[in-house]
Amino acid sequence: MLIPLWRNRDFLFLWTGQVVSTIGTRVSGLAYPLVVLAITGSAAQAGLVAAAQTAPFLIWFVPAGALVDRWPRKRIMFAADAGRAVALASVAVAVLLGWITVGYLIVVAFAEGTLYVFFLLAETAALPYVVPGPQLPTAVAQNQARDQGAGLIGQPLGGLLFGLGHAVPFAADAVSYLVGVALTALVRRSLEEERPLERRHLLAEISEGVRWLWGQHLLRALVAIAAAGNLAFSALVLTIIVRAKDLGASPASIGVLLGLFGAGAIAGAMAAPPVQRLVPPNVILLGALWWWVLQMVALALAPTVFLLGAVYTVGALMGPIFQTTSAAYRYALTPDRLQGRVYGVSRMIGWCTVPLGALLGGISLQTLGAVPTFAALATCLAIVAIASTASQQIRRVSRPERSQT
């Protein structure tokens, strides 16, 4: 008989540690641009720091995935949180001493982003060793609720702490990572299968993961859907902001509107496990795609800020349900020895379209306006939905079963 997740000691330690550290990450994420603006007044330099924090996502996901499949996952998580604690504490000290520079913030932001990649891949690959297979969808959903809840709490908290002192948010984030270190250290279970002593060249191991993923038609299709979807969704927030301003919303109202996405996503994460148990997976996958097409159309037609926020919130419900279903197939089909590599390649491909989508969205908003941009996003997602509906791999997908290979 399965014990509830709230009584699963190791899962609770990992989950609680990451609740605290993820809130800390959101706190410092707001503090980075604020401190750059305070010392330079330059939005462009603040953008450089933000780019440095996200650049590791494209650089490290693939090689880090191979290393996660080589090294002990618990040690990776421990080292990643410890390294981030040291990095953020050094920023707090530099701010207090008046030594902080944009160059130093760029270095720290890049290091923090790099360590995040390693932690994320290790935690994701380790989850099946902490949670029994039947409870994986619930655990994935709870992790997504954790991330969304951290966003709701962390950003307002970051603004409050920054008001107390420019160093305070960075010190708070450093402490949050130390909490993560302490709770990860308490996990008792081994988080990977026994590894072979002999190792091949890193490029050969990466190539194995890429070839394996390419040979899995369903996973390959899900990765392609994620990449195409991110192309559209990376432009959504800015489009929402522009449309809300067109409708007369104040900055405070826009902040509340954007916060509603997190609330909707949390509700979606709570609904994901029962939906996945009751609804066939092909209905979930295809239904989500067509749901998002209708959402873009409804956003374009929304005549008031209130309706814009309502549509945005309802649209957020489907994200965690889709992602939980997709993750179930990755865990079920991928052998443990390939978990890091397959997830790393998947995330790199899925996220590589984000910068392009943001760029194209900005150009569309500048030249056409918000409503035509919503129409363009709806068209992009409709193409993805039509192609997925035509795919036998998606239409005929059955419920996943955990791989034992």
RODO-2510 file (C-alpha; in nm, 4 decimals, decimal comma):
residues 405
     n   res          X          Y          Z
     1     m     0,0000     0,0000     0,0000
     2     l     0,1327     0,3411    -0,0983
     3     i     0,1841     0,5962     0,1766
     4     p     0,0645     0,9528     0,1055
     5     l     0,3300     1,1915    -0,0256
     6     w     0,2933     1,4085     0,2832
     7     r     0,4221     1,1106     0,4848
     8     n     0,7065     1,0344     0,2420
     9     r     1,0058     1,1582     0,4433
    10     d     1,2566     1,1975     0,1608
    11     f     1,0092     1,3633    -0,0757
    12     l     0,9068     1,6084     0,1962
    13     f     1,2680     1,7034     0,2656
    14     l     1,3399     1,7642    -0,1018
    15     w     1,0123     1,9418    -0,1668
    16     t     1,0312     2,1663     0,1402
    17     g     1,3926     2,2567     0,0732
    18     q     1,3049     2,3585    -0,2791
    19     v     1,0021     2,5590    -0,1687
    20     v     1,2336     2,7730     0,0434
    21     s     1,5147     2,7997    -0,2113
    22     t     1,2775     2,8679    -0,5024
    23     i     1,1197     3,1552    -0,3087
    24     g     1,4738     3,2814    -0,2492
    25     t     1,5470     3,2590    -0,6216
    26     r     1,2395     3,4690    -0,7020
    27     v     1,3459     3,7220    -0,4381
    28     s     1,6930     3,7707    -0,5884
    29     g     1,5504     3,7528    -0,9409
    30     l     1,3656     4,0768    -0,8690
    31     a     1,6639     4,2245    -0,6844
    32     y     1,9108     4,1811    -0,9733
    33     p     1,7514     4,4426    -1,2051
    34     l     1,6664     4,6696    -0,9130
    35     v     2,0256     4,6866    -0,7906
    36     v     2,1575     4,7387    -1,1456
    37     l     1,9144     5,0258    -1,1940
    38     a     2,0165     5,1668    -0,8560
    39     i     2,3885     5,1742    -0,9398
    40     t     2,3750     5,2549    -1,3127
    41     g     2,0231     5,3685    -1,4072
    42     s     2,0615     5,1577    -1,7218
    43     a     1,7837     4,9212    -1,8278
    44     a     2,0158     4,7817    -2,0961
    45     q     2,2693     4,6720    -1,8341
    46     a     1,9909     4,5200    -1,6274
    47     g     1,8997     4,3227    -1,9388
    48     l     2,2589     4,1992    -1,9672
    49     v     2,2425     4,0584    -1,6149
    50     a     1,9106     3,8875    -1,6927
    51     a     2,0598     3,7401    -2,0104
    52     a     2,3584     3,6105    -1,8146
    53     q     2,1264     3,4275    -1,5767
    54     t     1,9343     3,2555    -1,8581
    55     a     2,2226     3,1922    -2,1019
    56     p     2,3262     2,8720    -1,9173
    57     f     1,9901     2,7187    -2,0124
    58     l     2,1022     2,6951    -2,3748
    59     i     2,4691     2,6267    -2,2982
    60     w     2,4562     2,3653    -2,0235
    61     f     2,1414     2,1566    -2,0514
    62     v     2,2912     1,8976    -2,2879
    63     p     2,6377     1,8460    -2,1305
    64     a     2,4938     1,8781    -1,7782
    65     g     2,2454     1,6026    -1,8587
    66     a     2,5304     1,3655    -1,9438
    67     l     2,7161     1,4567    -1,6241
    68     v     2,4024     1,4034    -1,4153
    69     d     2,3881     1,0508    -1,5590
    70     r     2,7498     0,9990    -1,4466
    71     w     2,7679     1,1597    -1,1032
    72     p     2,5730     1,0904    -0,7812
    73     r     2,2555     1,2993    -0,8023
    74     k     2,2352     1,3814    -0,4340
    75     r     2,5878     1,5227    -0,4395
    76     i     2,5031     1,7312    -0,7464
    77     m     2,2011     1,8841    -0,5728
    78     f     2,3998     1,9405    -0,2542
    79     a     2,6879     2,1082    -0,4407
    80     a     2,4554     2,3189    -0,6588
    81     d     2,2681     2,4660    -0,3635
    82     a     2,5917     2,5192    -0,1676
    83     g     2,7504     2,6937    -0,4649
    84     r     2,4492     2,9191    -0,5119
    85     a     2,4532     3,0061    -0,1402
    86     v     2,8167     3,1180    -0,1642
    87     a     2,7534     3,3143    -0,4855
    88     l     2,4537     3,5055    -0,3498
    89     a     2,6221     3,5708    -0,0138
    90     s     2,9158     3,7248    -0,2008
    91     v     2,6773     3,9664    -0,3753
    92     a     2,5275     4,0688    -0,0410
    93     v     2,8760     4,1356     0,0978
    94     a     2,9817     4,3298    -0,2122
    95     v     2,6688     4,5463    -0,1935
    96     l     2,7246     4,6186     0,1759
    97     l     3,0876     4,7167     0,1138
    98     g     3,0026     4,9280    -0,1904
    99     w     3,2112     4,7090    -0,4221
   100     i     2,9315     4,5773    -0,6388
   101     t     2,9646     4,6179    -1,0170
   102     v     2,7544     4,5116    -1,3125
   103     g     3,0381     4,2866    -1,4287
   104     y     3,0371     4,1012    -1,0993
   105     l     2,6596     4,0617    -1,1106
   106     i     2,6895     3,9153    -1,4613
   107     v     2,9424     3,6586    -1,3384
   108     v     2,7313     3,5617    -1,0376
   109     a     2,4098     3,5474    -1,2408
   110     f     2,5766     3,3175    -1,4941
   111     a     2,7121     3,0934    -1,2173
   112     e     2,3732     3,0801    -1,0467
   113     g     2,1998     2,9894    -1,3748
   114     t     2,4568     2,7165    -1,4413
   115     l     2,4100     2,5600    -1,0982
   116     y     2,0326     2,5800    -1,1410
   117     v     2,0591     2,3691    -1,4572
   118     f     2,2560     2,0996    -1,2749
   119     f     2,0175     2,1001    -0,9791
   120     l     1,7062     2,0843    -1,1969
   121     l     1,8333     1,7913    -1,4026
   122     a     1,9509     1,5991    -1,0955
   123     e     1,6269     1,6576    -0,9043
   124     t     1,4136     1,5581    -1,2025
   125     a     1,6119     1,2395    -1,2669
   126     a     1,6085     1,1493    -0,8952
   127     l     1,2327     1,1855    -0,8453
   128     p     1,1434     0,8206    -0,9333
   129     y     1,3783     0,7049    -0,6541
   130     v     1,1976     0,9186    -0,3973
   131     v     0,8402     0,8622    -0,5153
   132     p     0,6786     0,5324    -0,6288
   133     g     0,5755     0,5183    -0,9951
   134     p     0,1991     0,5529    -0,9392
   135     q     0,2580     0,8731    -0,7402
   136     l     0,4906     1,0386    -0,9928
   137     p     0,2167     1,2485    -1,1581
   138     t     0,1130     1,3840    -0,8186
   139     a     0,4748     1,4594    -0,7268
   140     v     0,5371     1,6371    -1,0583
   141     a     0,2197     1,8406    -1,0080
   142     q     0,3237     1,9347    -0,6537
   143     n     0,6630     2,0476    -0,7827
   144     q     0,4895     2,2685    -1,0377
   145     a     0,2611     2,4109    -0,7690
   146     r     0,5744     2,4771    -0,5634
   147     d     0,7320     2,6784    -0,8445
   148     q     0,4170     2,8797    -0,9147
   149     g     0,3545     2,9470    -0,5474
   150     a     0,7124     3,0634    -0,5058
   151     g     0,6559     3,3155    -0,7825
   152     l     0,3470     3,4537    -0,6114
   153     i     0,5288     3,4921    -0,2799
   154     g     0,8849     3,5597    -0,3899
   155     q     0,8447     3,8662    -0,6086
   156     p     0,6417     4,0755    -0,3615
   157     l     0,8767     3,9609    -0,0857
   158     g     1,1755     4,0589    -0,2993
   159     g     1,0418     4,4116    -0,3350
   160     l     0,9818     4,4361     0,0388
   161     l     1,3310     4,3098     0,1273
   162     f     1,4954     4,5385    -0,1291
   163     g     1,3235     4,8288     0,0409
   164     l     1,4900     4,7265     0,3689
   165     g     1,8344     4,7322     0,2079
   166     h     1,9863     4,6482    -0,1291
   167     a     2,1873     4,3596     0,0162
   168     v     1,8973     4,2011     0,2026
   169     p     1,7356     4,0057    -0,0875
   170     f     2,0681     3,8482    -0,1836
   171     a     2,1433     3,7511     0,1766
   172     a     1,7941     3,6025     0,2060
   173     d     1,8472     3,3978    -0,1102
   174     a     2,1810     3,2704     0,0210
   175     v     2,0079     3,1544     0,3403
   176     s     1,7353     2,9860     0,1356
   177     y     1,9956     2,7802    -0,0496
   178     l     2,1549     2,6779     0,2800
   179     v     1,8131     2,5477     0,3877
   180     g     1,8073     2,3462     0,0644
   181     v     2,1540     2,2069     0,1422
   182     a     2,0484     2,1031     0,4933
   183     l     1,7305     1,9274     0,3822
   184     t     1,8941     1,7540     0,0850
   185     a     2,1564     1,6161     0,3222
   186     l     1,8759     1,4464     0,5193
   187     v     1,7556     1,2400     0,2222
   188     r     1,8417     0,8761     0,2960
   189     r     1,7728     0,6940    -0,0278
   190     s     2,0084     0,6379    -0,3168
   191     l     1,8880     0,8523    -0,6059
   192     e     2,0202     0,6490    -0,8973
   193     e     2,0763     0,2911    -1,0057
   194     e     2,4239     0,1389    -0,9794
   195     r     2,6490     0,3010    -1,2387
   196     p     2,9019     0,1127    -1,4557
   197     l     3,2658     0,1760    -1,3670
   198     e     3,3800     0,2235    -1,7254
   199     r     3,2832     0,5475    -1,8958
   200     r     3,2951     0,6612    -2,2530
   201     h     3,3839     1,0047    -2,3848
   202     l     3,1316     1,2683    -2,2781
   203     l     3,0386     1,3447    -2,6402
   204     a     2,9668     0,9750    -2,7006
   205     e     2,7339     0,9679    -2,4002
   206     i     2,5576     1,2854    -2,5145
   207     s     2,5207     1,1343    -2,8618
   208     e     2,3635     0,8231    -2,7114
   209     g     2,1014     1,0323    -2,5344
   210     v     2,0224     1,2314    -2,8498
   211     r     1,9926     0,9159    -3,0636
   212     w     1,7717     0,7466    -2,8074
   213     l     1,5387     1,0465    -2,7853
   214     w     1,5219     1,0703    -3,1653
   215     g     1,4185     0,7059    -3,1821
   216     q     1,1276     0,7590    -2,9412
   217     h     0,8573     0,8963    -3,1691
   218     l     0,6189     0,9981    -2,8922
   219     l     0,8797     1,1783    -2,6823
   220     r     1,0183     1,3419    -2,9949
   221     a     0,6699     1,4702    -3,0787
   222     l     0,6185     1,6027    -2,7254
   223     v     0,9515     1,7887    -2,7385
   224     a     0,8549     1,9421    -3,0744
   225     i     0,5203     2,0514    -2,9279
   226     a     0,6984     2,2103    -2,6311
   227     a     0,9379     2,4015    -2,8586
   228     a     0,6581     2,5283    -3,0828
   229     g     0,4408     2,6157    -2,7841
   230     n     0,7214     2,8080    -2,6146
   231     l     0,7697     3,0062    -2,9352
   232     a     0,4178     3,1404    -2,8853
   233     f     0,4008     3,1615    -2,5068
   234     s     0,7319     3,3497    -2,4743
   235     a     0,5557     3,6498    -2,6314
   236     l     0,2374     3,6185    -2,4257
   237     v     0,3280     3,8152    -2,1107
   238     l     0,4441     4,1224    -2,3010
   239     t     0,1357     4,1038    -2,5229
   240     i    -0,0868     4,0853    -2,2151
   241     i     0,0871     4,3922    -2,0691
   242     v     0,0478     4,5953    -2,3885
   243     r    -0,3178     4,4962    -2,4280
   244     a    -0,3923     4,5770    -2,0634
   245     k    -0,2365     4,9214    -2,1072
   246     d    -0,4448     4,9726    -2,4221
   247     l    -0,7535     4,8979    -2,2112
   248     g    -0,6519     5,1589    -1,9523
   249     a    -0,5054     4,9365    -1,6797
   250     s    -0,2780     5,0960    -1,4188
   251     p     0,0652     4,9462    -1,3409
   252     a    -0,0760     4,8056    -1,0152
   253     s    -0,3648     4,6427    -1,2022
   254     i    -0,1225     4,4903    -1,4524
   255     g     0,0786     4,3443    -1,1646
   256     v    -0,2334     4,1848    -1,0184
   257     l    -0,3340     4,0561    -1,3626
   258     l     0,0038     3,8877    -1,4155
   259     g    -0,0129     3,7379    -1,0677
   260     l    -0,3378     3,5672    -1,1610
   261     f    -0,1412     3,3368    -1,3914
   262     g     0,0339     3,1873    -1,0907
   263     a    -0,2967     3,1352    -0,9139
   264     g    -0,4410     2,9607    -1,2179
   265     a    -0,1332     2,7452    -1,2566
   266     i    -0,1463     2,6377    -0,8916
   267     a    -0,5089     2,5348    -0,9382
   268     g    -0,4095     2,3446    -1,2510
   269     a    -0,1307     2,1657    -1,0640
   270     m    -0,3766     2,0572    -0,7931
   271     a    -0,6181     1,9311    -1,0577
   272     a    -0,3550     1,7530    -1,2662
   273     p    -0,3345     1,4158    -1,0822
   274     p    -0,7104     1,3398    -1,0773
   275     v    -0,7497     1,4658    -1,4342
   276     q    -0,4679     1,2393    -1,5473
   277     r    -0,6308     0,9417    -1,3749
   278     l    -0,9771     1,0059    -1,5193
   279     v    -0,9138     1,1492    -1,8667
   280     p    -0,7423     0,9583    -2,1509
   281     p    -0,3951     1,1030    -2,2215
   282     n    -0,4641     1,1743    -2,5895
   283     v    -0,7636     1,3842    -2,4849
   284     i    -0,5448     1,5775    -2,2391
   285     l    -0,2660     1,6425    -2,4886
   286     l    -0,4846     1,7428    -2,7816
   287     g    -0,7403     1,9172    -2,5619
   288     a    -0,4691     2,1373    -2,4105
   289     l    -0,3445     2,2466    -2,7515
   290     w    -0,6895     2,3450    -2,8753
   291     w    -0,7642     2,5032    -2,5340
   292     w    -0,4670     2,7376    -2,5846
   293     v    -0,5792     2,8294    -2,9369
   294     l    -0,9173     2,9327    -2,7984
   295     q    -0,7464     3,1181    -2,5145
   296     m    -0,5527     3,3377    -2,7605
   297     v    -0,8704     3,4129    -2,9540
   298     a    -1,0531     3,4997    -2,6307
   299     l    -0,7668     3,7262    -2,5198
   300     a    -0,7860     3,9125    -2,8500
   301     l    -1,1615     3,9596    -2,8093
   302     a    -1,1636     4,0504    -2,4360
   303     p    -1,3108     4,4036    -2,4147
   304     t    -1,2082     4,4794    -2,0539
   305     v    -0,9123     4,4260    -1,8254
   306     f    -1,1321     4,2103    -1,5991
   307     l    -1,2136     3,9679    -1,8816
   308     l    -0,8514     3,9741    -1,9988
   309     g    -0,7431     3,8616    -1,6522
   310     a    -1,0153     3,5976    -1,6324
   311     v    -0,9153     3,4427    -1,9658
   312     y    -0,5463     3,4562    -1,8689
   313     t    -0,6173     3,2807    -1,5393
   314     v    -0,8353     3,0084    -1,6915
   315     g    -0,5780     2,9488    -1,9639
   316     a    -0,3112     2,8873    -1,6998
   317     l    -0,5050     2,5885    -1,5633
   318     m    -0,4089     2,3666    -1,8536
   319     g    -0,0310     2,4110    -1,8417
   320     p     0,0415     2,1906    -1,5359
   321     i    -0,2038     1,9241    -1,6585
   322     f    -0,0298     1,9042    -1,9963
   323     q     0,3183     1,9081    -1,8407
   324     t     0,2328     1,6406    -1,5850
   325     t     0,1017     1,4119    -1,8589
   326     s     0,4086     1,4748    -2,0741
   327     a     0,6446     1,4103    -1,7803
   328     a     0,4714     1,0787    -1,7093
   329     y     0,5744     0,9507    -2,0532
   330     r     0,9318     1,0701    -2,0145
   331     y     0,9676     0,8865    -1,6831
   332     a     0,7912     0,5756    -1,8141
   333     l     0,9882     0,5414    -2,1354
   334     t     1,3365     0,6628    -2,0406
   335     p     1,5829     0,4229    -1,8730
   336     d     1,7375     0,5601    -1,5547
   337     r     2,0862     0,5697    -1,7057
   338     l     1,9569     0,8149    -1,9696
   339     q     1,7253     1,0321    -1,7577
   340     g     1,9640     1,3270    -1,7274
   341     r     2,0639     1,3277    -2,0928
   342     v     1,7131     1,2901    -2,2295
   343     y     1,5703     1,5603    -2,0044
   344     g     1,8641     1,7909    -2,0762
   345     v     1,8246     1,7583    -2,4518
   346     s     1,4466     1,7965    -2,4208
   347     r     1,4750     2,1152    -2,2162
   348     m     1,7376     2,2659    -2,4465
   349     i     1,5220     2,2045    -2,7543
   350     g     1,2066     2,3155    -2,5778
   351     w     1,3586     2,6394    -2,4526
   352     c     1,5708     2,7331    -2,7547
   353     t     1,2664     2,8956    -2,9179
   354     v     1,2008     3,1283    -2,6232
   355     p     1,4408     3,4092    -2,7293
   356     l     1,3101     3,3962    -3,0872
   357     g     0,9484     3,4057    -2,9712
   358     a     1,0151     3,7015    -2,7438
   359     l     1,1897     3,8868    -3,0287
   360     l     0,9153     3,8172    -3,2833
   361     g     0,6491     3,9079    -3,0288
   362     g     0,8130     4,2423    -2,9611
   363     i     0,8370     4,3193    -3,3326
   364     s     0,4734     4,2218    -3,3848
   365     l     0,3576     4,4392    -3,0956
   366     q     0,5588     4,7341    -3,2216
   367     t     0,4341     4,7114    -3,5799
   368     l     0,0853     4,5603    -3,5496
   369     g    -0,0348     4,6021    -3,1913
   370     a    -0,1648     4,3641    -2,9252
   371     v    -0,4810     4,2273    -3,0874
   372     p    -0,3111     4,1225    -3,4159
   373     t    -0,0309     3,9706    -3,2087
   374     f    -0,2840     3,7587    -3,0192
   375     a    -0,4177     3,6495    -3,3590
   376     a    -0,0656     3,5556    -3,4701
   377     l    -0,0116     3,3550    -3,1509
   378     a    -0,3450     3,1785    -3,2041
   379     t    -0,2399     3,0924    -3,5606
   380     c     0,0944     2,9535    -3,4423
   381     l    -0,0725     2,7369    -3,1794
   382     a    -0,3430     2,6269    -3,4254
   383     i    -0,0726     2,4958    -3,6600
   384     v     0,0745     2,2987    -3,3684
   385     a    -0,2706     2,1660    -3,2705
   386     i    -0,3550     2,0620    -3,6291
   387     a    -0,0208     1,8845    -3,6736
   388     s    -0,0606     1,7082    -3,3387
   389     t    -0,4170     1,6036    -3,4174
   390     a    -0,2912     1,4575    -3,7457
   391     s    -0,0158     1,2638    -3,5633
   392     q    -0,0998     0,9006    -3,4889
   393     q     0,1573     0,9056    -3,2076
   394     i    -0,0491     1,1664    -3,0224
   395     r    -0,3991     1,0542    -3,1258
   396     r    -0,3468     0,6915    -3,0256
   397     v    -0,1249     0,7357    -2,7207
   398     s    -0,2075     0,5002    -2,4339
   399     r    -0,1495     0,5431    -2,0632
   400     p     0,2198     0,5275    -1,9704
   401     e     0,3729     0,2398    -1,7785
   402     r     0,6964     0,2778    -1,5904
   403     s     1,0002     0,1479    -1,7842
   404     q     1,2096    -0,1129    -1,6079
   405     t     1,5040    -0,1012    -1,8502
***
